[in-house]
Amino acid sequence: MQRTVWQKFLLAIVLVSGFVLVAGCGTTTSSSSHAPSPTISLFSFPTSSQSPQRLLSGPDGNLWFLEVDTHKIARLTPSGKISEFSLANADLSLSTLVVGPDHNLWLNEGLQGKIARITPAGEIKEFALSNRFDGPRFPTAGPDGNLWFPVSPHKIARVTSAGVISEFLLPGKNMGDEPSSLVVGPDGNLWGLELEGNSVDRISMNGSISVFPIPSIGAGPDNLLVGSDGNLWFTETNTGKIGRMTPGGSLSEFATSNEDGEPDHLLVGPDHNLWFIEMELKKFERITPAGQIREFVDEDAASVLEPPIAGSDGNLWFIQSDSHQRGQIGRLTPTGKFSVFSMPTANGQPSDLLLGPDGNLWFAENGTGKIGRITPGGSITEFGIASTGSSFTSLLFAPNHTLWFFQKGASKIGSLTLPS
């Protein structure tokens, strides 16, 4: 199945007018656990928003995010004070907010051919591409101190901190291609993938572009990252293969056991190998830097609902459901041993699994009005946030270790702080 690299990242604004409540430690799967009581706050949005998502830690110690439906950028202080800044008439539905090398925030306006710069004080300035119909995507901080971003169709662009934009045409015949997001390679260049062009691209800081064709036709390259071995790795979702590209331009492919398996969600594991998943087959696979692949099948899961993340304990953690569609958290060791942990509250559906600064994993529990925490040993504690039926999304730890999240469909943002 072919996949587009267009990704919609909606981020939301909040203006605080809220109420604070202190909650108890909740329930836990370990009766001997006596977690300290957290401080939990919920703040109502002054302007109703149906699309709050994806918070970002800013360079100023505040949180920043977007409200797509009101065309605003928001700044949230650790104490809960929120300021909003209008980006009039901007379509933010395909926008990504990032921190630039200049310590400002930058935003692509994907449907209007512009890049916007936002200072910590909230001053906004827009810079236009040569064609207003071009679609800038996924800004990435380059090693040269500039921001780089792919542009649909068929370009790579660079913007300086002063807003000077340079555009570079991708070589090749696929003029309608949608370039992928870019990653910084170990060689000091930027690297990207072309889906329709079926290639790996290297972009130097002077704008010269080298294209390396993928041997397998219609490979569907995706999930580009830098491995622990200093090479670039990616999945081939249409051929059931994993690709490896050296900084010098040597490309190798490694076949999985199923050419129709659609490998996805590539990540570097705590064991320094690469891991990926075939979610429909409930199959986790490990590939070493030398290209040796081993697979592990989660026999106890009816389905894997979210891809794995690396835990602080050297294991992989993920969210699955059982045969009765009950949400569970799974753990996979590097040797292939699976463990499953069920929710203490009936019908709790975990989501948004996140590694916390305390070494535990945190998650939203949809439908129960709770946020959960699971230790590396598998002990789960639930913290009541809102009434039953409430759900949360976009979990993010701020620099002060406070956990922030949006309450779905309620125009609210919440925070959870454990005593130090």
N, C-alpha and C positions, 0 to 999 in steps of 0.2 A: 504494500500500500504506500503510495507516494505521499510525502508530507511536505507542506509549505513551511518556510522558515518565518513566515509572518507570525508574530506572537503579540497578542493583545495584553498589554500590561496596563491595567487601570489602577490609579492610585487616588486616595480620597482625602478630603479636607475636613477638618473638624474645628468648630469654634466652641469653646468650652463654656458650658453653663451647666453645671452638673451637680451631682450629689455624690457623697462618699459614704460607704458603709464598710464596716469592719467585719470580716467573716472569720469563722473558725477554721480549723485545719481540714475539715471535711472528712471523708471516709478513706480508708486505705485497705489494701489487701493484707496488710500485716498488722495484727491487732496490737503488737508491741510498739508500733511506731507512734511517736508523739511529736509531730512536726509543729514548729512554731506557727502562731496565727499570723497570716499575712494581712496587709492593708490592701483592700480592694476598692477601686474607684470606678464609677461609670459617669461619663459626661455626655450630655445630649448635644447634638449638633444644632446650632441656631438656624442654619439653613439645611433643610431636609435633603439628604443625599442617598440615593439608592445604589451607589457604586463605590463605597469605600474599600480600598484594597491596597496592599503592598506598601508598607511604611519603609522609610529610608532614614538611616542615621546620617545627619549632616556633619559638616566639618566644624560647626560651631557648638556642638554638644546638644543640639536640638534635633527633633524628628521633623521630617518633611514628607509631604505627600500631595497628591492631586485629588481634586474633585472633578471628575470628567463632566458630569452633567451641569455643573455651574461654572465651568471654565476658570477654575481658581487653583492656585498653589497655596498650600497651608504650611505654617510653621508651628510646631508644638514644643513648648519648653518642658523641662522635666517636672515642673510644678503644675503643669496642666494649662498654662496660658497659651492661647492659640491666636495667631494672626493669619489673616488670609490676604492674598494678593491676586488681583484679577488679571487674567490673560484673555482679554476680550475677543470673542469670536473664534478662539482657537479650538480646533478639534483635537482633543487629547486622547482619543480612543486607541491610538496606536503609539502612544508616547511612553518613553522610558526616562525616568529621572535618575541622574547619576551625579556623583561628586567629581569635579574636574581637577586636573593637576594644579590649577590656580586657586583651589579651595573655595570656588564658587560652585553652585549647582547648575547643571546644564540639562536641557530638555529638547528632545526632537519633536517637532510638530509634523507627524507622519503624513498627513494629507494636505499640507499646505506649503511644503518645500521650505521650511524654516528650522533654524536652531535657535533656542532661547537660552540666555544666561541669566541666572538669578543670584544675586549677592545674598550673604547672610542677613543683610538689612532689608531684603525684599525688593530691591530694585531689579526690574526686568528689562532686558534689551533683546530684541530679535534680530537675527541675521538671516538673510535670504539666500537660497541657492540660486544658480543661474536660471533654473526652470522651476517655476512655482508649482508645477505638477509632479515634480520629483518627490519621492518618498524617503526621507532620511530615517534610518532605523538604528537601534541599539548602540548608542554612543559608547566608546571605549577609550580609556585614558592610555595614550601611547607612551613609550619610553622616552620620547623626545619632548615631553611636556605639553603636547597638544592633544586634542580630542580627535578621534577618528571614528568614522561610521560608514557602513554600507548605505548605498542609495539605490532605490529601485526606480528606474531600471538600469542595471549594469554599470554602476559606478562605485568608487570609493572616494570619500571626501575627508578633508582635514580642516579643522578650525583651530586657530590660535586663540590664546586667552583674550586677545584684542578683537576677536571676531572676524579675522581674515580667513576666508574660505577658499580652499583649493580643491579642485575636482579632478579625478583620474579615471579614465575610461578603462574598464576591464577588457583585456584582449579576448578574442574569440568571436564566434558568430551568434551566441545566444543573447541577443540584445534585450530580450524580455526577462532574463534571469533575475531572481531575487537573491542577492548575496546574503550569506548568513551573518550572524554576529561574529565579531572578531576577537581573537585572543592574542595575548602577547607571548611570543615564543621565547625560548631560552637563548636564541641568537640575537635578540634585540629587534627583531622584525615583528610585524603583525601577520597573522595567518587567518584565513577564512575558507569557507566551503561554498561551492556553487552547486545548487541542486540540479538545475537543468543542464548546466555546463559540465556536470559530472567531474569536478576537479577540486583539487586543493590549491589555494592561492597563497603566495607569499608577497607581502607588501613591505617594501623598504621605506625608511623614513623620508626619502626624497621622492616617493610616489611611484617608483618603478615597481611593476607587478610581474611576477613569474607565475605561470600556470602549469600545474602538474596533473595531467589526466589520470583518472582512476581506471585501472585496467578493466574492471567489471563494468559492462555497459548498464546504464540506468541504475547505478548502485544506491541512490538515495542517501547521500552522505549527510550525517547529522552528528550532534553531540561532540563537537571538537573540544579537546582539552589537552593540557600538557601532562604527561605521565611522570612518575617518579624517576624514570630513566632519562629524562631530558628530551624525549621525542614527543611528537604530536600524535594523538590517537583519535579515532572517530568510529562511529557505527555506520554500517551500510544496511539500512532498513529494508531494502528491496532484494538483497542478495544473501542475507543471513551471514554477513562477514563483519570482521573488525579490521579497520585499516590503521597502519602505522606509517607515519611520515617522519623521516629524520630531518633535522634542520638543513642538512646538505642537499635534500631533495630526493632521497631514495624512498620509494613507496612500496610497502609490503601489505598483503592481505592475508587474513587468517579466517578460515571457514569454521563456523559453528556446526553443531550436529544437525541443524535443520535450516536449509536455505530459505524456507518460508517463515522462519521464526521471528523475524523483525526485532533484532536486538535493539535495545533502547536504554536510556538513562545511564549512560556511562559515568563512572566515578572512580577516583583513586581511593582504594580502601586503606584502612589502618595498617594493613600488612604490606603496603606499597605495591600491591598488584592492582590491576584494573578489574572492576566488577561491572556487570551489566545485567539486565533482566529482560526476559520475554514474558511480559505480564500475563498474557492470555494463557500461556502454558504453565504459569506458576514456577518458572524455571529461572534460577539465579546461576550466573556463570562467571567464572574467574579466569582471567587471562594474565599470564606472567609477562614481564618485559620481553622475554624470549619468544612469546607467541603461543605458549602451551595453554590449552583451554580445558577446563574441567567444569562440569555442570552439577548443580544440586537442585533437586525438585522438592518443593514444599508440599508434601503429600497431605498435610493436615488442613491446608487452606482450600476453601471453595474458590476464592479469588484473591489476588493481590491488588489492593486498592490504591496504594501509593508506593512509589519507588523507594529504595533503601537510602538511608543516610548513614554516615560513619559515626559511631558512638565514641565516648571517651574511654571505653573499656576494650577497644580493639576489635569490636564486633560491628556488624551491620544491623540496623534496626529498620523496621518497615511496618506498614499497616495492612492488615488482611481481614477477611471475613470467613466465618465458618459456614457449614452447610445450611444453617438456619439464618444466614445473613447477619449474624451478630459480629460487631466490630471487635477486632483483637489487635494487639501489638505483637509482632514477631521479632525474634532475634536470631541471627545467623552468625556462627563463629567462622573464622577463616578455614577451619577443617571441615565445615559443612554440617555442623550440628544445629538443628532448628529447635527453638523454644517458643512457646506461645503463652501470652498473658491476656486474660479476659478482663473486661471492664467490671468494676465492682457494682456499678449501677446498671440495672437491666436496660437493654435497648440503647445503651450509650454507643455512639459511633465516633471513634477517634478520627482526627484528621490533622493536617498541618504539623506533622512531627518536626520538632526543632531541638537541636542540642543547646542546652543552656550553659551559662558560664559557671554553674555549680557542678558540671559534669553529669547532670541528670538530663533526661529527655522530657520535653514538655509537649503538650498537644491540646487541641480543642476537642471538646466532646459534644458533638452535634446532637441537639434534641434534649439535652439534660440541663442546659444552662451552666455547665461546669468547664473548668480548665483542669487538665490532669498533669501529673508528674510521675514518671517512672524512673526508678533508680537502675543502675547497671545490674543489680541483683534481681530486678523484676518486681519490686514493691511499688504499688500504685497508690498515690494519694490524689483525691479529687477536691477541688476548691469550688464551692458554690459561688457563682457570679451573678446570675439572673434567674428568672423563673424557669421552670421546666418548659421545654419547647424552644428555648433560646439556643442559638448556635453562634460560633465565633470563627473568625478567619484572620489571616495576615499576622500571625504571631511574630513578634520581633522583640529582642532584648535591647534596651537602650544601653548606652555606655555605663550608666549607673546601676545596671543589672535589674532594672525594673522591666517587667514583661508587659508589653502593650499589645492590644488586639482590637479589631472591630467587631461589633455585634451585628450580625446579619439582619438586614431588614428593619433595623430599629433606629437608624441614624444616631448611633452612639459609638464612642470609643471607650475602652476600659484599660485599666492597669492593675497589675498585681505586684506587690513588693513584699518580700520576705524580710523579717528583721535580720539585721546584720549580726 
